[in-house]
Amino acid sequence: MAKDLTPDVLNHLCPSRQVLNHVTSRWGVLVLIALQDGTLRFSALRRRIGGVSERMLTQALRLLEEDGFVRRTAHPVVPPHVEYDLTPLGVAVAAKVHALATCIQDNLGQIMAQRKE
């Protein structure tokens, strides 16, 4: 994307689309929400997010780390001790994603009723 172009998620050439995909993927959303409670080790994060495979969690964490939303801290001990937490940017994005998830949860009865019609 050229430097003179304004970021526009509706433009298929804008890199913001890729970042949006990372944040709003099923596992990306849940990682961001789970890490709002604080720093977690991989296994604790996996337990917190029911149904996620090790592979998918690893992939989501890598993408969110590359985008600057999640910080990975590896402690030099045996066995390896790795922790994940939100960066300041991640805290801001997680709050927005959590608001969307809360809106869905708050309106789930209406959504499910609509599906039945």
N, C-alpha and C positions, 0 to 999 in steps of 0.2 A: 504494500500500500504506500503510495507516494506521501511524502511528508506534508504536502500542501492540502491533502484531503482531510476533511473532518471525519472522525470516527462515526460510522453509521451501521448499526447492527442489521439494518434491512438491506444493505449493500452486500451482495454475495462475495465480494472481494475483501471486505473488511475483516481483519483478524479478530475483531471483537466477537464475531460469530463463533469462532473456535473456543474462545474463552467462555462464552455463554454456554456452550455445549458442555464444557468441563464442569461448570458450576451447577448447571441444571440437570445433569445426568442423574439417574436414580441414586447412584452411590455418592456422587459429588454432593448432592443436597444433604444426604444423611450424614456424611462425614462432617460437613460444615456445622450442622445442627448439633451433632454429638460432641464436637470439640468446643462448643460454646460453654460447656460445663467445666472446661479446663484441660490441662495436659493429660494425655492418655498414652499408654504403651499400646503397641499394635494389637496384642491379644485382648486387652481390655476394650479397645475400640471395636474390634471384631465382635466381641460379646455384646457390646452396647448396640450395635447395628445388626439386628437379627436378620439372618438369611444371606448375608454377604459371604462370598467365598474369599479365601485368602488371595487368590489371583486378582479378583475384581477390586478388592480393597487396596491391594498394592498398586494397581493401575490408577485408581482414583486418587490415592495419596500422591503418587508421582506427578500426575497432571496438575493437581492443586498446588503442589510444591513448586513446580516449574512456573506456574502463573503467579506465585507470590502470595498465595492465600494461607498456605500451611507451612509451618517450620518443622523440619525433622532434626532432632538432636540425638546423635549417637554418642553414647558414653563409652569410653575405652575400658571396658571391663569384660571378663569372661564369666558366663556367657554374655553375648552382646546385649546391651540395654539401649533400646531406641524409644524415644518419646516423640509425640506429635502434639503441636498446639497451633493456634491461629496466630497469624501475624496481625498487625494493626489493620491492614487492608482486609484480611480474612475475617476479622471481627465485624467490620462494617458490612461486608457482603453476607456473612452468616446471619446477621440481624435481618436483612432484607429477605433472604431465603426462608428464614424461620417465620417471618410475618406471612409469607405466602402459604407455607405449610399450615400455620395456625388458621388462616382463613379457610383453607380446605377442610381442616378438622372441624372447625366451628360450623361449617355448612354441610357436613357429610350427610346428615339426614335428608336434607333437601336434594343433594346431589344423587343419593341412592334412590330416592323417590322418583326423580326425573328419569333415571335409567330404566325404571320399571315401566314407564309410560310408553 
